[in-house]
Amino acid sequence: MHQSSSDTTHLQEKLIESLSTLSVQAFFTLGPQLTIEQPYSQECKIIFGQNPEGKTATNLLFDSPGQQSDFAMGLGLIFEGKTKPQVIFDLLPQEIEHNDRRLRCAYRMLSSDKLVMILTDVTRERRFQALSKRDVERRFVVLKVAAHRSYFAQFMQEAQNLFSWLTRFEQSEGTREDVAKLKIFLHTFKGNASFFDLIHTVDVAHQYEDHLEDVLILGEQTRHKQLGLALKRAYFEELGYVSTILGERWIKEAGAISIPSQDYKKLENYLRVNFPGDKKLGPFLQRYRATPLRNLFVQIPAYASQLGQRLGKKIHPMIIEGGETFVLPEVLYGLAESMVHLIRNSLDHGIENTLVREAKGKDPSGSLRLVLGKSQKGLQLVFSDDGSGIDSKQVLKWAYEKGLLSDKQNPTEQELMQLLFLPGFSTKNHVDDLSGRGIGLVAVKREVETLGGSIAIHSRLGRGTSFEIFVPHTRRPEA
């Protein structure tokens, strides 16, 4: 027995009415008059800040008369039967701004005279995408700066010269010839800033350049103080990000003279052999080989992001905190390189997929963090995730099965965690190109012990895991 069209429509309306009290999306129905009717979801009251029933949808959704008119015209064509609904749906807004919210729009016909509009709040998603895009753009800036160090040093000197000139202009207007020279100087500065992808600096420099053009052609009054301040703010903001990643010392020494590391080490060795009593010259030279600790881990966030995509797991951009302490890089290269094993361990074993995290009430995207610190005795590195944590009971079971513990042994939590560093110990039942061989954590501990340090694991089931590494000072270059 076939259902009639009216029966189908009735069932659809009943279904929507049932969902109206349960849905976390905002949806409402409207007819040819474009007024909102029953049923509508309770979420509508939250988004619109009022009971939407009886309100005109165009006025409720849009502030612009043009948008209101276009929306009404499109729906009018549908209700009048002059075109197929999907044709108009593709032309109607797919996303709208409303009360500081970003709402995704979807449209469905219930019958020839009734339409349902579905609104999904994607504000957080769009903000995260914007932050991710900005983070990617900044990484490209750092890569380009690092690849053209001497050129960047020239650019920074050019910026200082420009700002000194702007200070003089702020004190006196200058002649037309001076303004013309400043315009040329500013244009060159803008071009060099563009090479390094300093987008904000380029935008402000372009505005300043346009203003100088108006001054020369139209005789407008100059606004050197206002625009000069905006240009300095944009430049130093973007320079600050580069400095945060590469370190203030890298910035200061961008124009330094470089020599091959082997020649530098020969010089150090010559001083030790021929001037053993000099306690200042050796450390002084060592200082110029030292680098901020965080520089050794600068590639880790990009690696984590790539691996997360490969595993189909969403993660926020990895955070690195601290690490301004200067160290001799060759001493810690091995430890820095072994950190990839902790990344793999967290993403493969710890961070859950999006559906599992949402079911647990967690942020759909996982978080990784590396905190770099120091004490009087040495360096402290803490790598953590907010994943599923380590089930100590399961580890104990595996340890018994593998013969690593006897039935009589009852290890402490930390003793149990140390078993994870034993060769061949793995919680995976199969081997792939990421893990399963039980050698990743072994490599990390080997590097830590080579430096005379220690590593401990702290984990809370369902909340996450952290690896706490301590490395005593071996050689402490002065900074």
N, C-alpha and C positions, 0 to 999 in steps of 0.2 A: 504494500500500500504506500503510495507516494504522498509526501507532505505538500500542501499547497504553499504558494509564495507567502501568503499572509501568515500561515502557521510558522514558517521559517523565521519570518520577521519577528513574530511574537516570541519565539524561543530565544532569538538573539537579544531582544530587549530584556527578557527575564534574566538571561545570563549576565548582561551588563549591570542590571539592577542588583544582582547578587554580589557582583564583584565590587560595586561602588563603595561598600563598607570595608572591603579587604585590601584593595589595591594600594600599592605604594606609589603608583603613578597617578597623575591628574588626568581625568578624562571627563568629558561632558558631551551631551547631545544637543543638537540645535536643528531647527527646521528652516523653511524659506524666510522667516522673519529675522533669522540670525540671532534670536534670543536664546539664552541657555535654559534648557529644560531638564526635568528629571528624566532619567537618573544621571547623577554625576558623582564622582568619587569624593571622599572626604578630604583627599589631598588638595583638591581645588581650593578649599578654604584656607589652607596653609600658604599656597602659592600666591593667591590673589589677595589674601588678608581680609576676605569678606565672603559672605554667602553669594555665590555667583548666579543663583537661580533668578531668572527674569531679567538679568543684565544683558546688554547687547555685546556679543562676542567681539565685534570689531573694536569697540571702545575699551573693552577690558584688556584686550591683547596688545593694542598698538596706541602709541601717543601721536604718531605722525598722521595727519589727514590723508596724505598720499598713500600710506600703507593701508589705512582703513578703507579707502576707496578701492584700491586694487584687490584687497581681500574680499570685500563685499561683491565686487563685480565678478570675480572668479567663481564664488559660490553661487551667485545668481545664475550664471550660465549653466551650472550643474543642475540646480533645482528646476530650471526652465526646460531642461532636457535638450539644450542646444549643443552639448558636447559630451564626450565620455568623461566620467569623473577622474580617471587616472591621468588624463591629459592635463587637467587643471591641478590635480594634486601635485604633479611634478613641477608646476610653476609656482605654487604657493610656497611661503617661507618654510624651509626645513628646520631652521632654528631661529629663535627670537630672544631678545633681551627683555626681561621684565623684573622690575624691583631688584636689581643687582643679581638676578639669576639668569643663567643660560639654559634655555628650554629647547629640547628637541621636539619637533612636531611630526605627528603622523595623522593620517586622515582615512576614515573608513565609512562607506555608505551602508546604512542599515536597511534603508528602503528608498524609494524615489523621492520621499519628502523628509528624510531624517538622516543626519550625518553624525558620526561620533569623531571627536577630535581628542587625540591622546598627547599629553605633554610629559616628557621625561626630563627631570632636572639633571643636566650634565655640567653644571657649574664647576664642580671639583675636577671632573675629568678634563675640561678645557683648560683650567688653570694649571693642572699638572702638565698637560701637553705644552703649554706655553713655557713653563719652567724648564721642561726637558729640551725644548727647542733652543732656549737661551743658553742652557748648559752646553749643548752641542756646539753652538756658535762660539762660545767662549773657549772651548777646547781647540777649535780651529785657530783661534787667535793665538793661543799659547804655542801651538805647534809651529805656526808661521814665525812667531817671535823667536822661538828657540832655534829654528832653522836659519834665521838671518840675524844672528846676534849683533854683529858689527854694524849692520844697516840700522837695526833698532836703536843702537847706541847713538848713531848720528841723528836719528829721528828724535830721540829724547833731548839731544842738545838743541836741535832745531826748535822744539817746543819751548825750551827755556828762553831761547833768544826771542821767540815770538811773544811770550808772556812778558818779558822785560820791555819790549816795544809797546805792548798794550798798556802797561802800567804808565808809561810816559804819555800815551794818548789819553788816558783817563784824566791826567792832570792838565793837559792842554789839547785843544781840538786838532791842531796840526793843519798844514796847508793842504790844498787839493793834491799837490804832488805827493805829500806824505800819505794821504788816503789812497792814492793810486798805487804807491809802493806797497802799502799794507795789503791791498787787495791781491797783488801778485804773490806776496809772501804767504798770505792766507791760502791762496789757491794751491801753492806748492805743498803747504802743510796738509791741506785736505787730501791731496793726491797720495802723500806718503801714509797718512792715517788710513786711507782706503786700502792701500796695499796690505796693511796688517789687519784688515777687517774690523777696525775700531768703529763700528757702525754709528754709535751715539755721537762720538767725536766728529765724524764726517757730517752727520746731520746738522749739528750745531754750527760747524764751520761753514756749511753751505748756506745756512740762514744768515750768518754774519756776512758772507760774501755777497748775498743778494742785497743786504742792507747797504753795504758800501757802494754797490752799483746804483742804488736809489739815491745815495748821498751825492754821487758824482753827476748823475743825470738829472735828477729832480731837485737837488739842493736840499734834501731832507736834513733835519737835525740829527747829528750822530748820536748813537746809543752805545758808545764804547764800554762804559762801565757795566751795563746790564748784560750785553752780549759777551764781553770779555770774561765776566764771572761765569756765565753759563758754559763757555768753551773750556775754561779751566776745570770746572766741576766735572764736565763730561770726560775730559782727558784723564784727570787723576782718578776718577772712578774706574775707568777701564784699565789704567795702569796699575791700580790697586789690585785688581783681580789677577793680572799677570804676576804681580809681585807675590801674591798669596800662594800661587802655584809654584813658581820658580824660585821664590825666596828673595828677600830684599838684597842679599849679598849678590845674587846673580844679576839683579838690576844694576846695582852700583858698579859691578865689574864687567858689564856688557861690552864696554869698549876696551877691555884689558888685552894686553899682548899675550898670546898663548905660545907654549912650546910643547913638543912631544913629551908625554908622561915619562917615557924611558929616560930622556935627557934630564928631566926634573929629578927623577929618582937617583940618577948618577950624581947630580949636584948634592942631594941630601946625603948620600953615602960618602961623598968626598969630604963633606963637612964633619960627619961623624968620625971618620978616620983621621983627618988632619987637625981637627979642632975639637977633640973630645971634651975639653974643659968648658966649652962654650954652651951654657944651658939655655940661652935665649934664642940664638940664631936658628937652631934646629926646629924648635916648636913654632918659631915665626914662619919658617918656610912651610911646615906642615899645615899651617892655618890656611894657606892658599890652595891646598889640595882638598880641604874639608868642604863639605856641602851639608845643607840642612837635611836632617833625617827624612823628612817627608818627600824629598826629591827622589829617594830610592823607590818610592811606592807610587809615583805619579801615574804609572801605566795601569795600576790595579783596577781603578774604577771602570775604565774602558773594557778591560778584560772581563770583569764581572757582568757588565751590561751585555756584551756579546754572548757570553756563556748562558746568561739567563734567557736570551732570545732563542738560542739553540735548543735549550731544554724546554722551551715553551712556558717559562715561568716569568711572571711580571715582578720586577723589582724596582724600587726607587733608585735614583742615582746614588752610588755608594758614597758614604761620608768619610772623610779623613780629617781627624782633629789633631791639633798640636803638631809636633815634629819640627820645631824651629831650632832644636839643638844641633850644633855642627858636629859631624862625625867624619872619619876617614872612610870614604865610600867602599874601597876595596875590602875593608874589614867585614862589612855587613852585606856585600853583594849576595852571598850565598843565602843568607837569611831572607833578604828581600825577594829573591827569586823563588824561594820555597813557599812564599805566601800564596802562590797560585793553588797549592794543594788545599789550603784552608778555604779558599774561594770555591773550589770544586766540591769539597766536602759539604759546605753549607748549602750550595745550590742543588747538588745531587741528592743529598740525604736530609738536609734540614728544612729549607724553604719549601712549603707546600705549594701545590698549584692553586690557581685562583678560586676554583670552586670549593676546594677543601677549606681554604682560609676563610671564605665567606660563610661557610657552614659553621665554622668555629667562632664567628663574630669578629674576625680579625680584619685588618686592612687587606684588601685584595692583593696589594703589591707588598712583597717582602722588603725587609731592610737589612743592609749590611753596614757595619761601622768599624773603622780602625782608629783607635785612639793611641797616639804616640806621646809618651811622656818621659820624664827623667826624675831621678832622685840623686842623692849624694853618692849612692853606691853604683848606679848604673842606669840603663835604659829600660823602660817598661812599654810593652806593646800589647794592646788588648784588641783582639778581633772578635766581633760578636755578630750574631744574626738573631732574628725574631721568629725562627722557624719552629719545628715541632719538638725540638729538644731531643735528648738522649734518654731512652728508657733503660734505666740502670738494671731493672729486673731482667730485661731481655739480654743485656750485655752479660749479666751473671750467668744466665742460661747458656749463652753461646760459649762462655769461658769454660763452663763445666763440660759441654759437649766436645770442645776442642782439646780438652785435657790440660788447659792452662791453670786450672785450679782443681784441688781435690775437694771431695764433699765435706771435708772437715774444716776447710778454710772459709772464713767469713770476713772478706775484705771491707775496708772503709769505702766510703763513696769515692774519695780521691784515688785510693789504691785501685779501685775498679776502673776508674776512668783512665788510669795509666796503662791499662791493658790494651787500650785502643792504639797505643803507639808500638805494640809488638808487631814484628814482621809477619805478614800473612793474615793478620786479623782484619776481617771485613764483615760488615753486616749485610753485604750483598750476596745473593745466591748465584749471581752470574757476573762474568767479566765483560766490560765494554771498553770503549776507548777513553772513558772518563775515570772510571773507578772499578773497584771490585777485586783488585790484586792485593790490597792491604799494604801498599807501600807509600801512599801519599803522606800520611801522618808520620810515618817512620822518617821520611826525608826531612820533615820540619824539625822533628826532635833532634835528628843528627846534627843539623845546622846549629840549633840552639846549644847543644852540648859541646860542639866544637868551639863555641865562644865562651864556654864555661858557665852557661846560663841554665835556666830551668823553664819548664812549661807546665801549666796546669789547666785542666778543663773544668768549667763550671756550667751546669746545665739544669734547666727547669723544664720538666715535661710539658709540652704544649706551649711553652713561652719562649724558648730559644736557648742558644749555646754560646759560650764565650771561651776563647783560648787566651790565657794570660801568660805572656812571655816576659822573662826578666833576663837581661844581659848585663853582666858587670862591666864597668869601664875597663878597657884594656889600654888604649892610647887616647888621651883626651886632648885634642887640638884646641888651642885657645881661639876664641872668636872675637 
